[in-house]
Amino acid sequence: MTIVPLLGLCAALAAPVQDAAVVQEGVGATAIPDTLAREDVLAPLDRAVGYLLERQKEDGSWGASAPDGIFDYGFALESYHAWRMATHALACMALAAVPEDEARRDALERAVLWLCETRLPERDSDWDIDYVWTALYGTVGCLELLTDSRFAERPWRDLLERRGKQFLELLLAHQALSGGWAYYDDPPWDRTPTWGTSFCTALVLPYLVRAKELGWGVEDRVIDRARRYLRRCTLPGGAYSYDLTAITRIGGVEHINRIEGSLGRTQVCNWALGTVGVRSITPDVVREGLEAFFEHHGYLDHVRTRPIPHEGFHANAGYFYFFGHYYAARVIELLPAGEREAWHARLRPHIVKTQWASGGMSDFLKDHYLVNASTSFAILTLEAGLDPAEEPKREPVVGGGDR
């Protein structure tokens, strides 16, 4: 017997036990309603924040730069540091997003210091360039934190600008010739990666525009190439291809590039293109993408917690679950203020139903960096919808600009 079928069998046997562990206090997963009001998620949100606070180290970090379980062996050693640091940036964003008290402020400041002062990961593999995740979310995290009034003055501003530019430099060095970004590479091995993915490119595209506005040295051609890459990944029916190929790969009725396999990509891609002003991303396109997300949500439920990437129907992977829900919350903010709450109410149950009694969550493995990333994404998702009547800090542009 090969190792992959054996791991798949173990995952299938473990799934019911793992799901049973995430039942809320007094509310089973099957009892979660179709919608949840804002007040219904305040307690789960506080538990999730508490999870991060309880597990933060004295130096402000979480986890370790080393393998944490049998399923994550076999990667470059630097990948573990890269995942840890990318997750750390997400945790900083999560702590910055929630209401502050003394403990949360202290945890946030220690976390930001670690993000700004710890060493950057390096490349020590040909195919495994997972430190691109650090460049992606490091850039995003620093730019988000710089919009926070608590970090607008020196020395915080200087620290975040210095580290943010370092993340950005690493990011720009890894833009593929096609215009996108990815975290693996194919031969021939070179400094410039050979390919990109739609979702990696999408999550950073609006922040490239923001970095250019701040004078961080982002050239127009970098943004234009990334935007063109993402637009060329657009498929009929609301899906986005996993990556850009000369002929779009859609083989059979259960392919990753069909809408059911694009659930974790459609929201981030619509959000990115809508935010940078691509006129084809109208409110109706956003609504259709969200409706598809909820209509086909069972594919995401099916694959959550399965430890083998892309083993679900339509090649869905567990680690797209919280990623996809976070960007669903972001794309909701592109819609008129009066209809946002109804969408957030539909989104919240799919976060709350996954929470462990400890307050943490995970959609793939139970390794520290994945639990911390899932929990951080969940906090950001719930927090995004707590006051839908409030205008977003950066009002997105929908229906204007480039076609």
C-alpha positions in Angstrom: 0.0 0.0 0.0 1.3 3.4 -0.9 1.5 6.2 1.7 -1.0 8.5 0.0 -4.0 6.1 0.1 -3.0 5.2 3.7 -3.0 8.9 4.7 -6.4 9.4 2.9 -7.9 6.5 4.9 -6.6 7.9 8.1 -8.0 11.3 7.3 -11.4 9.8 6.5 -11.5 7.9 9.7 -10.4 10.9 11.7 -12.8 13.4 10.3 -15.9 12.6 12.4 -13.9 12.8 15.6 -12.2 16.0 14.6 -15.6 17.6 13.7 -17.1 16.5 17.0 -14.4 18.4 18.8 -15.5 21.7 17.3 -19.0 21.7 18.7 -19.9 24.9 20.5 -21.0 25.1 24.1 -24.6 24.1 24.0 -24.9 24.4 20.2 -24.1 21.4 18.0 -22.8 22.0 14.4 -26.2 20.8 13.1 -28.0 23.4 15.3 -26.2 26.4 13.8 -28.9 28.5 12.1 -28.7 29.8 8.5 -27.9 33.3 9.7 -26.4 34.9 12.8 -26.9 38.4 14.0 -24.0 40.6 15.1 -24.6 40.1 18.8 -24.5 36.3 18.3 -20.8 36.3 17.3 -19.4 38.5 20.0 -18.7 35.6 22.4 -17.1 33.4 19.7 -15.1 36.3 18.6 -13.8 37.0 22.1 -12.9 33.3 22.5 -10.9 33.3 19.3 -9.0 36.4 20.4 -8.4 34.7 23.8 -6.9 31.7 22.0 -4.3 33.9 20.4 -3.5 35.8 23.6 -3.1 32.6 25.6 -0.7 31.1 23.2 1.5 34.1 22.5 5.1 33.8 23.7 6.9 36.4 25.7 8.8 37.6 22.7 5.5 38.4 20.9 5.5 35.4 18.5 3.5 32.2 18.1 4.6 28.7 17.4 8.1 27.8 16.2 10.0 27.7 13.0 10.0 23.9 12.8 7.8 21.1 11.7 4.8 20.5 14.0 3.3 17.2 12.8 3.8 14.2 10.6 1.8 15.7 7.7 4.1 18.8 7.2 7.5 17.1 6.8 9.3 17.1 3.5 9.4 20.9 2.9 12.4 23.1 2.9 13.5 24.0 6.4 13.0 27.7 5.8 9.3 27.1 4.8 8.4 26.5 8.5 9.8 29.9 9.4 8.1 31.4 6.4 4.7 29.9 7.3 5.2 31.0 10.9 6.0 34.6 9.9 3.2 34.9 7.3 0.7 33.6 10.0 2.2 36.1 12.4 1.3 38.9 10.1 -2.3 37.7 10.0 -2.4 37.5 13.8 -1.2 41.1 14.0 -4.0 42.1 11.6 -6.5 40.2 13.7 -5.5 41.7 17.0 -5.4 45.2 15.4 -9.0 44.7 14.1 -10.7 44.0 17.4 -11.7 46.4 20.2 -8.7 47.1 22.5 -8.1 46.5 26.2 -4.8 46.5 28.0 -4.0 42.9 27.4 -4.8 43.0 23.7 -2.8 46.2 23.2 0.2 44.7 24.9 -0.1 41.5 22.8 -0.5 43.6 19.6 2.6 45.7 20.3 4.8 42.7 21.2 3.5 41.0 18.0 4.3 44.0 15.8 7.8 44.2 17.3 8.5 40.6 16.5 7.1 41.0 12.9 9.4 44.0 12.4 12.6 42.7 14.0 12.8 38.9 13.4 14.9 37.7 10.5 13.3 37.3 7.1 13.1 33.7 5.6 15.4 32.8 2.8 15.1 30.4 -0.2 16.8 27.0 0.4 15.0 24.9 -2.2 14.4 24.8 -5.9 10.7 24.1 -6.1 9.6 25.1 -2.5 9.4 28.9 -2.4 6.9 29.2 0.4 8.6 32.3 1.7 6.5 34.1 -1.0 3.6 33.7 1.6 5.8 35.7 4.0 6.3 38.4 1.3 2.6 38.5 0.5 1.1 38.7 3.9 4.1 40.6 5.3 3.4 43.3 2.8 -0.3 43.2 3.4 0.1 43.2 7.2 2.5 46.1 7.4 0.3 48.3 5.0 -2.8 47.5 7.1 -1.0 48.3 10.3 0.1 51.6 8.9 -3.5 52.7 8.5 -4.0 52.2 12.3 -3.7 55.4 14.3 -1.9 53.5 17.0 1.1 52.9 14.6 0.9 56.2 12.7 3.6 57.9 14.7 7.3 57.2 15.3 8.9 54.9 16.1 6.1 52.5 15.1 5.7 54.1 11.7 9.5 53.8 10.9 9.6 50.2 12.0 6.6 49.2 9.9 7.7 51.2 6.8 11.2 49.6 7.0 10.0 46.1 7.4 7.1 46.6 4.9 9.6 47.7 2.2 11.7 44.6 2.9 8.7 42.4 2.4 7.8 44.3 -0.7 11.3 43.9 -2.1 11.1 40.2 -1.6 7.7 40.1 -3.2 8.7 42.1 -6.3 11.7 39.8 -6.8 9.3 36.9 -7.2 6.7 38.2 -9.7 6.6 35.7 -12.5 7.0 36.9 -16.0 3.3 36.2 -16.5 2.6 38.8 -13.8 1.4 36.7 -10.9 2.8 35.1 -7.7 2.9 31.6 -6.4 4.6 29.7 -3.6 6.0 26.7 -5.6 8.1 26.7 -8.7 8.8 24.5 -11.7 11.9 24.0 -13.8 14.0 25.6 -15.1 14.9 26.9 -11.7 15.9 30.5 -11.7 15.5 33.6 -9.5 12.3 34.5 -11.3 9.5 31.9 -10.7 7.9 30.3 -13.7 4.3 30.6 -12.8 1.7 32.3 -10.6 -1.7 31.6 -9.1 -4.8 33.8 -9.3 -5.5 33.9 -5.5 -1.9 34.9 -4.5 -1.9 37.6 -7.1 -5.4 38.8 -6.0 -4.7 39.1 -2.3 -1.8 41.5 -2.8 -3.0 43.5 -5.9 -4.8 46.3 -4.0 -1.8 46.6 -1.6 0.6 47.2 -4.5 -1.5 50.2 -5.4 -1.4 51.4 -1.8 2.4 50.9 -1.6 2.7 53.0 -4.8 0.6 55.7 -3.3 3.0 55.7 -0.3 6.0 56.1 -2.5 7.5 52.7 -1.8 8.8 52.4 -5.4 6.2 50.1 -7.0 6.3 50.7 -10.7 3.1 51.0 -12.7 4.2 48.1 -14.9 4.3 45.8 -11.9 0.7 46.6 -11.0 -0.4 46.5 -14.7 1.1 43.0 -15.2 -0.6 41.7 -12.0 -4.0 43.2 -12.9 -3.8 41.8 -16.5 -2.8 38.4 -15.1 -5.7 38.3 -12.8 -8.2 39.5 -15.4 -7.0 36.8 -17.8 -7.8 34.2 -15.1 -11.5 35.1 -15.3 -13.7 32.3 -16.6 -17.3 32.3 -17.7 -19.8 31.5 -14.9 -17.9 33.4 -12.2 -14.9 31.1 -11.7 -11.3 32.0 -11.8 -8.7 29.6 -13.1 -6.2 28.3 -10.5 -3.4 29.6 -12.6 -3.0 31.2 -16.0 -2.4 28.8 -18.9 -2.5 29.3 -22.7 -5.5 27.1 -22.9 -7.7 27.0 -19.7 -7.7 23.6 -18.1 -11.3 22.3 -17.6 -11.3 18.5 -17.9 -14.6 16.9 -17.0 -17.5 17.9 -14.7 -15.4 17.9 -11.5 -12.5 20.2 -12.3 -10.8 22.7 -10.1 -11.5 25.5 -12.6 -15.3 25.1 -12.5 -17.2 27.4 -10.1 -17.5 24.6 -7.4 -13.6 24.4 -7.4 -13.2 28.2 -7.5 -15.1 28.9 -4.3 -12.0 29.9 -2.4 -10.7 32.0 -5.3 -13.7 33.8 -6.7 -14.2 36.1 -3.7 -10.6 37.3 -3.4 -10.4 37.8 -7.2 -13.6 39.8 -7.3 -12.5 41.8 -4.3 -9.1 42.6 -5.8 -10.3 43.6 -9.2 -13.2 45.6 -7.8 -11.0 47.4 -5.4 -8.6 48.5 -8.0 -11.4 49.8 -10.2 -11.9 47.1 -12.9 -15.3 48.1 -14.4 -16.4 44.5 -15.1 -16.7 43.8 -11.4 -20.1 45.3 -10.9 -22.2 44.9 -7.8 -24.2 42.2 -9.7 -21.0 40.2 -10.3 -20.1 40.5 -6.6 -23.6 39.2 -5.7 -23.4 36.3 -8.1 -20.1 35.3 -6.7 -21.4 35.3 -3.2 -24.5 33.4 -4.1 -22.4 30.7 -5.7 -20.3 30.6 -2.6 -23.3 29.9 -0.4 -25.0 27.6 -2.9 -22.0 25.3 -3.3 -20.7 25.7 0.2 -21.0 22.0 0.9 -17.8 21.4 -1.1 -15.9 23.6 1.3 -17.5 21.8 4.3 -16.6 18.5 2.8 -13.0 19.2 2.5 -12.4 21.2 5.8 -9.9 19.4 8.1 -8.8 16.9 5.5 -5.0 16.7 5.6 -4.3 15.9 1.9 -4.3 19.0 -0.3 -7.0 19.1 -3.1 -8.5 15.7 -2.2 -12.0 17.1 -2.1 -14.5 17.3 -4.9 -13.5 19.7 -7.7 -10.0 19.5 -6.1 -10.9 21.8 -3.2 -8.3 22.0 -0.5 -9.0 22.4 3.2 -6.8 25.4 3.6 -9.0 27.5 1.3 -11.8 27.4 3.9 -11.0 30.4 6.1 -9.1 32.1 3.3 -12.2 32.1 1.2 -14.5 33.2 4.0 -12.2 36.1 4.9 -12.3 37.4 1.3 -16.0 36.8 1.1 -16.3 39.3 4.1 -14.1 41.7 2.2 -16.0 41.5 -1.1 -19.2 42.1 0.8 -17.8 45.6 1.6 -17.9 46.4 -2.1 -21.7 46.3 -2.0 -24.0 49.1 -1.0 -24.0 49.6 2.8 -27.7 48.8 3.2 -27.3 45.2 2.0 -24.0 44.2 3.7 -25.5 43.0 7.0 -27.7 40.4 5.3 -24.6 38.9 3.6 -22.5 38.9 6.7 -25.3 37.3 8.6 -25.2 34.4 6.1 -21.4 34.2 6.4 -21.1 34.1 10.2 -22.5 30.6 10.9 -19.9 29.0 8.7 -17.2 30.5 10.9 -18.9 29.9 14.3 -19.7 26.3 13.6 -16.0 25.5 13.3 -14.7 26.8 16.6 -13.2 24.5 19.1 -13.9 24.8 22.8 -10.4 26.4 23.2 -11.5 29.2 20.9 -9.1 28.2 18.1 -10.0 26.9 14.7 -8.3 25.1 11.8 -9.3 24.0 8.3 -6.4 21.8 7.3 -3.9 20.6 9.9 -3.6 21.1 13.6 -0.1 22.5 13.3 0.5 25.8 15.1 0.9 28.0 12.1 -2.3 26.6 10.4 -4.4 27.0 13.6 -3.1 30.5 14.1 -3.8 31.4 10.5 -7.3 29.9 10.6 -8.1 31.6 13.9 -6.8 35.0 12.6 -8.8 34.7 9.4 -11.9 33.9 11.4 -11.4 36.9 13.7 -11.0 39.2 10.7 -14.0 37.7 9.0 -16.3 38.1 11.9 -15.0 41.6 12.8 -15.5 42.8 9.2 -19.3 42.5 9.6 -19.8 43.8 13.1 -20.8 47.3 11.9 -21.9 47.1 8.3 -23.4 50.6 8.4 -19.9 52.0 8.9 -18.1 53.0 5.7 -14.9 51.1 5.1 -11.6 52.9 5.8 -10.7 52.9 2.1 -13.9 53.1 0.1 -13.4 50.7 -2.9 -14.1 51.7 -6.4 -16.7 49.5 -8.2 -17.7 50.1 -11.8 -15.0 52.6 -12.6 -11.5 52.6 -14.1 -10.0 49.8 -16.2 -12.3 47.4 -18.0 
